[in-house]
Amino acid sequence: MLTSVDTDLIRVLADPLRLRIVTLLARETLCTTHLVAETGARQTNLSNHLKVLREAGVVETEPCGRFTYYRLRPEVLEGLAGRLGALAATARAHSGTKRSC
């Protein structure tokens, strides 16, 4: 069953720039400078989106000198995927069930 935490996470991931960031971080750990170059977003805009992803638990940070690196937390996405998969399996199992009016 999906929870309010799941719906909040879905809302976080629904933003096109945040989804792009998550997609990039799935391939490698990147710093803000890399993400600005890859997305074309302004640093302040990107920082705001990274804050939302951090607060949602989707990414974690690693300070490195004057840079901050961002890493995707795959277990968060796997948890959501598992709950969505269970919902799909329930729908598949009950596809012939119809309540009469």
C-alpha positions as CSV (number, residue, x, y, z in Angstrom):
1,M,0.0,0.0,0.0
2,L,1.3,3.5,-0.9
3,T,1.8,5.9,2.0
4,S,1.8,9.7,2.2
5,V,5.6,9.4,2.2
6,D,5.4,7.6,-1.1
7,T,3.1,10.2,-2.6
8,D,5.5,12.9,-1.5
9,L,8.4,11.0,-3.1
10,I,6.4,10.6,-6.3
11,R,5.8,14.4,-6.3
12,V,9.5,15.1,-5.8
13,L,10.5,12.8,-8.7
14,A,7.8,14.2,-11.0
15,D,9.7,17.4,-11.6
16,P,11.6,17.2,-14.9
17,L,14.8,18.7,-13.6
18,R,14.9,16.6,-10.5
19,L,14.2,13.5,-12.5
20,R,17.1,14.5,-14.8
21,I,19.4,14.9,-11.7
22,V,18.3,11.5,-10.4
23,T,19.0,9.9,-13.8
24,L,22.5,11.5,-13.9
25,L,23.3,10.4,-10.4
26,A,22.2,6.9,-11.2
27,R,25.3,6.6,-13.4
28,E,27.9,8.4,-11.1
29,T,28.4,10.6,-8.1
30,L,28.6,14.2,-9.3
31,C,29.3,17.6,-7.7
32,T,27.1,20.7,-8.3
33,T,29.5,22.0,-11.0
34,H,29.0,18.8,-13.0
35,L,25.3,18.9,-12.6
36,V,25.2,22.5,-13.7
37,A,27.2,21.6,-16.8
38,E,25.0,18.5,-17.5
39,T,21.6,20.1,-17.0
40,G,22.2,23.7,-18.1
41,A,20.3,24.8,-15.0
42,R,21.5,27.8,-13.0
43,Q,23.4,27.0,-9.8
44,T,20.8,28.5,-7.5
45,N,18.0,26.7,-9.2
46,L,19.9,23.4,-9.1
47,S,20.8,23.9,-5.5
48,N,17.1,24.3,-4.6
49,H,16.3,21.1,-6.4
50,L,19.1,19.2,-4.8
51,K,17.8,20.4,-1.4
52,V,14.4,19.0,-2.2
53,L,16.0,15.7,-3.2
54,R,18.2,15.6,0.0
55,E,15.2,16.3,2.2
56,A,13.2,13.6,0.5
57,G,16.1,11.2,1.2
58,V,16.7,10.5,-2.5
59,V,20.3,11.8,-2.5
60,E,23.1,12.1,0.1
61,T,26.0,14.4,0.1
62,E,29.7,14.0,0.5
63,P,31.8,17.1,1.2
64,C,35.1,17.1,-0.7
65,G,37.1,20.3,-0.1
66,R,35.1,23.2,-1.3
67,F,32.8,21.0,-3.4
68,T,29.8,18.9,-2.4
69,Y,29.3,15.6,-4.2
70,Y,25.8,14.1,-4.6
71,R,25.1,10.4,-4.6
72,L,21.8,8.6,-5.4
73,R,20.4,6.4,-2.6
74,P,19.0,3.5,-4.7
75,E,17.3,1.8,-1.8
76,V,14.8,4.7,-1.7
77,L,13.9,4.2,-5.3
78,E,13.8,0.4,-4.9
79,G,11.4,0.7,-2.0
80,L,9.0,2.9,-4.0
81,A,9.4,0.6,-7.0
82,G,8.6,-2.4,-4.8
83,R,5.4,-0.8,-3.5
84,L,4.3,0.2,-6.9
85,G,5.1,-3.3,-8.2
86,A,2.9,-4.8,-5.4
87,L,0.1,-2.4,-6.4
88,A,0.4,-3.5,-10.1
89,A,0.4,-7.2,-9.0
90,T,-2.8,-6.6,-7.0
91,A,-4.4,-5.0,-10.0
92,R,-3.4,-7.8,-12.2
93,A,-4.7,-10.4,-9.8
94,H,-8.0,-8.7,-9.5
95,S,-8.5,-7.6,-13.1
96,G,-11.7,-9.5,-13.5
97,T,-13.2,-8.3,-10.2
98,K,-16.0,-5.8,-10.7
99,R,-18.4,-4.5,-8.1
100,S,-22.0,-4.3,-9.2
101,C,-23.8,-1.0,-9.0
